[in-house]
Amino acid sequence: MSNGMRVDLSALDEVIRKLWALLDDMDKAGQTSRYNTEIPMDAFGNTCTFLEAGDLHSAHQDAKSQLEGAIQGLHGLIDKFSTSTSKVKDKYTEQEYANKQQMGGKSGGSNGSWGE
């Protein structure tokens, strides 16, 4: 017997689509942070004339690593949430199908055998 609660499967589909799009964006951000933010040591200057050049390059490398780690962590979280959402949606879809089958397999709820 139903307790009156309904699940909007199309809303779950929309959430899943948005999460997949977000994962795609996170992949792009990860690639950008990994490959397009590299600054060579000589861009910070020569250590003979600018003693802090090595420290600046090291700080840059640390910040770059932290950014990559944050993006990787977010990617993992979003992936886990989208997978869980997909599984929940699948379970609701299976239950909806089972309910229809119990009611006669048609949306009208009749199995076609009126007087038998």
N, C-alpha and C positions, 0 to 999 in steps of 0.2 A: 504494500500500500504506500502510496506517495505521501510525503509530508508537506507537499506544496512547494518544495524548492525546485528551481529549474536552473540549469547551467546553460549559458549562452556559448555554444561551441564555436560560433563564428567569432566571438570576442576572444576566445582562447587562440583561435587561428591567427587573429590579428596580432595578439601579443607575441606569438611564436614568430611571425613574419618580422615584426619589429626587432625582436631579439636577434634574429639572424642577420638583419641589416646592421644592427649595432655590432655584432661580431665581425662582420665584414669591415666596418669602419675601424674597429680595434685592430684588425689585421693590418690595415693600411697604416694606422698610427704606429704600430709596432715596427713595420718595415721602415717607416720614415725615421723613427727614433734610432733604429739600429744602423741604418745606412746613410741617412742624409743629415746627420748631426755630427759627423766625425770631423774634428778639427785637428789638423796635423800639428805636431809640436812646434815646428818652425813658424807657424802663424802667431804664436805667442811671443816670439822674439828669440833672440840668441841668448843662451844662458851666460855667455861671457859679458854681454852688455846689459842684460836685464836679468838679474839674479832670481826674480820671482817667476820667471817664465815656466820653470819646471813645476812650481807649486800651482800655477794657473792651469797648466795642462792636466795635472793630476786632479785638481778640483773639477775640471770639465769632465774627465773620465768618470769620476765618482758620481757626478750629477747624471751623466748619461746612463750609467749602470742602474741608478735608482729609478730613473724614468722608465727604462726598459722593464725593470722588475715590477713597477706599479702597473704598467700596461699589461704585462703578462698575468699579474694577479687579477686584474679586472676582466681580462679575457676569460680566465678560468672560471670566475664567478658567473659571468654572463652565460658561458657555455653550460655550466651546471644548471643554472636556472632555466635555460631554454630546453635542455634535455628533460628536466623534471616537469616542466609545463607540457611538453609534448607527450610524456607518459601519462599525465593526468588527463589530458584531452583524449588520448587513446582509450583510457579506461572508461571515461564517460561515454565515448562513442560506442564502445563494446556493450556497455550497460543499456544504452538507448536501443541498440539493435536487439539485445536479448529481451527487453521489455516489449518491443514491437512483435517479436516472435511469440511471446507468451500471450499476446492479445490477438493472435490470429494471423500475424505476419503482414497485415495491411494497415495502412494508416487509419482506416475506419474502425478497426478493432473487431471485425467480423471475419470468421473463416469461411463464410459462404454456405454453411450447412444449417439452414433455418429450421427445418422441421424434422430433422433426422435424429 
